[in-house]
Amino acid sequence: MNTAIFDTAVQDFIIEHSEKKTDLSKLILAGSPFKNISIQELAQQIQSRIKAKHKLPTWYQKKNIYYPPTLNLEQTSSEVTAAYKSSLISGEHLIDLTGGFGIDDYYFSKSFNTVIHCELNTDLSSIVKQNLAPLEIFNITTVSGDSLETLQQQKTVDWIFIDPSRRHEAKGKVFFLEDCLPNVPANLEVYYSHSKNIMIKTSPLLDLDAGIKSLNGVKEIHCIAVKNEVKELLWILEKEYEGNTLIKTVNLISDTKKEEFSFTRNDATQNTQITYTLPQQYLYEPNAAILKSGGFLNVAKQLGIPKLHPHSHLYTSHELSSFPGRTFIIESYLPYQKSALKKLNITKANITTRNFPESVAQLRKKFKIKDGGSLYIFFTTDYQNNKIVIICNKSTQI
C-alpha cells in the first residue's frame, strides 16, 4: 500500500478524475504527475472509486479511502445488503472469518461491541485497517492469516460470519459449499465449538436443498434481491437446531421500500392445494427472490389467489391484492395465434415469457414489436395447457 495516495494533492486528483470518469487509457498515456506514485496506481484508485459510487456510497463520499483492485470490489457485499445482514443479528462479539474489503463488518460494528475482521490476503487486510479511521470505526480489529487459527484463540463469540470464496483453482466458479474456501461443512463442528450462532453468505446460485443437506442446524435462509436481482443467500445456523427451516425472501427496492415474503420449508415441500384459473382482472408476477426460494405455491396459498398454471408462476385475481412483485391490470387475453395478435397492431411493448416455448427475441422478430412503452404482453400457458397472450398495463395502486 503506497501511503503517497493519502497526500492531499493526490486525493484531489483521484476524486476529480473519478467524478469526471476520465478516460483511463488516455490518463495512463499522459503519465503520473506525482513523483512517488505511478500512473497505474492512480488509475486503479480512480477505477475502483468509480465502481464504488453506487455500491459503496459511504466509502465514495469519504476522503483518504484506499481502494483495492476492482475484483475485490466486485466480490464484496453492497452497502444495502450489508445493512440488511446487520439488522438480523446483534451481540457482544462477532468474528468474520472471510473479511474481504470489510463492508459487512462496517455494518456489523454498529450491532456488535467488538468485531474481528480476518483476512488471508495481507494486502487487503492492511487496506481495511487503514480505512477504519476515515470511516470513524474503532471497534473492529483486523487480523491477517489463517482465520481458523484466530478463531481457535477465542473462547467463545456470539456470532461467526463466513462468506466462503466461490472461486476454485481447478473448477473456476463453484456453487457447492464443499468446493469453497473455507470448506464450511468440513469445519462446521469446529465453528460450533466456539459459537452456537453462525451466519453464512453464499452465491444465489447455490441450491437451497443442496445447502441444507451440506449443513446442520439451518434455522433460516434469506433470499436477498436488490431491485429485483437476487444478490446473495444468507444461511442462519444454530447449534443443535432441528426445527423447520424458515425461508425469508426480501426484495430491497429502495432505502424505504422492500417486499418481504416468508414460509417454512415443510410448507414448500407439502402438496399444497391451490386453485388454477384463467386470467381475471389483475395479473401478478413474483419478484426474483420468491422465484429463487421456490415458494410458488406458498404465495398462492397465503394470499388466497389462483395461479394460471402449475409451472407458469403467474397469478391472477378479481380483487386487487398487495403482492410481493409486479402487479398488472389485464386489458385482454387471447389465444396464441399469429393472426389474432397481428390484428391488434401492437408495435411497441414490454414482453415477458413464462412457461412458453419461444423466447422474447423470437417473439419480437415474429410480430415486429419494439421494446418499451407502457404496454406489457405476457406469453404464457394456462392451466388447460393452452398457449395464451395477456395484454396488460402496469398497476401503481399498490
N, C-alpha and C positions, 0 to 999 in steps of 0.2 A: 504494500500500500504506500503510494507516494504522497507524503504529507504536504508536498507543494500544492496539491489540489485545493488545500484549505486557504491559500493566500487569497486575500480579498479580490485582487485583480483577476485571478484565475476563476474564482467563484462567479464573479460578474460576467466573465467571458462564457462560462458554461451555461449560466442562466440565460444570457442574451441569445445565444445560438440555439438553445433548446426551445425557447419560446418562439423564435423565428422559424424553427425547423429548417435550419440551414442545410443545404445540400452537402452531406459529409464527404462525398468524393472530391468536391471542389475544395472543401476546407482542408482535407488531407494534403492535396497538391500544394496548397499555399504554405504548409509547414506551421510549426508551433511558434507563436510569438513570445513564448516564455523559455527561459534558459534551462530550468530544472525539470521540465516536463515535456514529454514527447507529444506530437500531434495525435498519435494513436491512442494515448491515454486520454487526451482531451476528447477525442471523437467517441471513445467508449462511454465516458461520463455523459456526454451530450445525448448519445443514442439511448442510453439506459434511462436518463431523466425524461426523455420524450415518452418512452414506453410506460413510465411510472405515472404520468399525468392523470390518467383516468382510473387506473388500477390502484394506485397508492397516492391519493391526493395529499395526505398528511406529509408524506416524505417529500413530495414535489414542492410543497409550499415552504419547506424549511431550507435554510442555508446550511452549508457545511455537512451535507449528507454525502457520503461516499457510496457510489453505486457499483454493484458487482456486474459482471458480464450479463448480457441480455438473457442468456439461457437460464441463469438463476432467477431472473425476474419472471420469466415465463412459467417456471415451475412453482413459484411461490403463490400463496393464497392472496386473493384480493382483500382489500380492507373490509368490504361489505360481508364477505364470507367469514373473515376472521372475527368480526364483531358479533356475528351470529353464534359462532362457537363459544365465545366468551360469555354470551348470555345464558348458556346452558349449564355451566359449571362454575364453582367457586370454592374457596377454601384458604388454608394457610399456605401450603406448599404445592407447587406443580413442577415437574421436570419434563422438559421437552427433549426427547431422545434424538430428534432429527430436526434441529432448529432452523436450518436454512438461513434465509435473509431476515428471519425474526418477526415477520408480520403477525403471525398468530400469537407469539409471545408478547408483543407490544400490547395486544388486547387482553391476553391472559393476565398481564401485570396489573390491569385495572380490577380484576376479580380475585386475585390471589395476593397474599402479603409478600411472598417470595417466589420467583420463577428461576429455574436453572435452564439455560439455553446450551444444549450440547450440539456440537457440530464437528464432524470428522474433518472437513476441509478447513485447515488452519487459516488460510487467507480469508475465507468467508466469515469465520469466527471473529477474526480481528476487525473486519468491516462492521459487523454487528455491534461489537464492543465500542468502536469508535462512534457509531451513530446514536448510541444511547443518550449522550449528553445533549446534542442538539434537539433530540426528541423529548428531553426532560423526563427520562425514565431512569429511576435509581434503585429499583428493586429486582432487576434482572442480573444474574451472574452468568457470564459466558465461560464455557469450558470447551477446549478443543481436544479431540481424541476419541477414543472408544467410549461411546455413551453407556454401554453395559457396565464398564468398569466404574464410571461415575455413578451410575445407579446403585451399584453394589456398595458404594461408600456411604450411601444414605441408609438410615434405619428404615424409616417409612415416609411416604409422601401421600398427600391427599389424592393427587391425580397424576397419572402418567399420560403424556400425549405423544403419539407416534404418527409420522407421515412417511411411511416406507417408500423408498425410491422405486419407481416403476421402470427403471432402465437396467438392462442386463447386458453384460458384455457379449454374450453369445446369442441372446434372443431378441435384442432390441427392446421395444416396449413390451412389457409383460403385464398380465392382469390377473395373476394368481398370487395370493399372499405368500405362498411358499417360495416364489421366484423373486420376491422383492428383498431389498436390503433396508433394515434388518428383516430377517425371517421371523415375523411375529408369531406364527403358530409354534415354531420350534422353541421360542424363548418365552412363551406365554406364562409358564409356571414360575419362571424367574421373576417376571414382571409382577405376578400376583403375590409373590413373597415380599414385595416392597410396597404394594398399594392394592387396595381392593377395587379401585376405580381406574379404568383405562378408557381413553378416547383415541380412536384411530381414524385418520383421514385416508381415504383411498380414491382411486380413479373412479369416475362414474361408469366405466366400462366393466368393472368387477360385478359379476353376477351375484345377486343377493343370496340365493340358496348356496352358491359355492362358498361365499364368505362365511355364512352361518355354519356350514359344515367344517370349515377350517378352524373355527374359533369355538370357545365355550364361554358361556356367561353373557351372550349377546342380549342386552336388555332393550336397547333402542337402535334403530337405524334411521338416520336422517338423510333424505334425498334433497340436496340443495341445488336449486336453479337460480340463476340471476338473469332477469329479463327473458325468461323462458328458455334459457340454455342451461342444461344440467352441468354443474361445475365440479361437484365432489359428493362423495358419500361419507357420512360420519357414523362410526360404529361406537356405541357406548356400551362398555362391558363392565359387569360387576361380578366380583369373585363369588363363586358358588351359586350364582343366579341360575335358576332352572325354570323360570316362568315363561309366559308367552312373550314373544318379541313385538314391541310396538314399532310400527313403521310410520314415520312422520315425513310428510312432503311439504316443502316450502318453496315458493317462487318469490324471490325478492325483487319487486318491481321498482321500488324507489326507496328513499330514506323513510318514508311514512306509509308505504303501501306494500303489503305482501299477501299472498294467497297460501293458506295452510289447509292441509287435509291429513287426517290420521286414521289408521286402522291397525288391527293386530294381524300378525302373520297367520294365525289359525283361521281368522275370518277370510283371509285371502285364499287359503287352500281349501276351504269348505265349499261344498256345492251350493252356492248362494242362489236362491231362486229370485229372478228378476223378470220384468216384463219387456217384451220386444214389440215395437210398433212402427208404423210408417211415420214419416215426418209430420210434426204437428206445427205449432206456431213459432216455437223457438228451437234453435239448434245450438248445442254446446260441444266445444272441443276442449278436452282436458289439457292442462299445462304439461310441460315436459317432465316435471318432477313426478307427477302422477303416472305418466306413461312409463317412466323408468321404474317406479315402485311396483308396477304390476297390479295396482288396486283398481282395476277397471270395473269389476262387479261391485266392489265396495262403494264406489261413487254412486252408482245407480241405486244401491240398497239404502245407503244413508240419506241421500237426498230425495229418494222416492220418485225418481224419474226414469223412464224407459230408455233402452238402447235401440239403435237401429238394426244392429246385427251383432252376434257374439264376438266377431273379430274386427268390426269397423271402428270401435271405440269412439263413437259419436252418440250423443244423447239428445233427447227431444222432450218437449212438454208443451201443454196448452198455456199454463201459467208461468210467468217469469220467475226463475229461481236464481238465488245467489250461488254462482257456480265457480269453482277454482279453475278458471281457464277463460277461453274466449266465448262470448255469447253473441248469437246472431238472430236476427228476425228473418224468418223464412218468407220470401216473396212468392215462390212457387217451386214445385219439383216436377220432374218429368222423366219418362223412361230414357235410358241412354240410347238415343237414336240420332244419327248424324243429321238426318233431315229435320227432326224436331228442334234440335239445338240451333241449326242454321237459320231457322225461321225467326228466332229471337234476335238475330242480327247483333250479337254482342261482339264488340271489337276490342274491349279493354276490361280486364277483371283480374282479381286475385284468385288463383286456382290452388286448391288443395285436393289431394287424393288420399283416400283411406280405404283399405281393403279393395283395391281396384287394380286391374291388370296393366293399365297403361300409365306411363309417367307423366308428370306435369309438362315436360318438354315435348313429348309426343302429342299431347292434347293441344298445346298451344299451336304447334305446327299444323295439326289436322284442322283445327277450327279457326286458325288465323286470329288468335286472341292475344293482344299485347298485355304485358304485366302492369298492374297498378289500378288506380281508380277507387271508387267507393263500393263497387260491386264485388261480392265473393261467390265463387262457384265451388261446390264440393262434388267431386265424382266419387261415388261410393257404392256399396252393395247393401240392399235392405234385408230384413230378416227372412224374406221369401226367396232370397238369393237372386233377386233381380238387380241388374246394374241400373243405378239412377243418378240423376243430376239435380242438385239442390241449389237454387238461386237465393242468395241472402244479402242482407245489409247488416253491418256490424251494429250491435246494440250498445248504447252508452248509458243505459238506465241503471245498471249495477256494476 
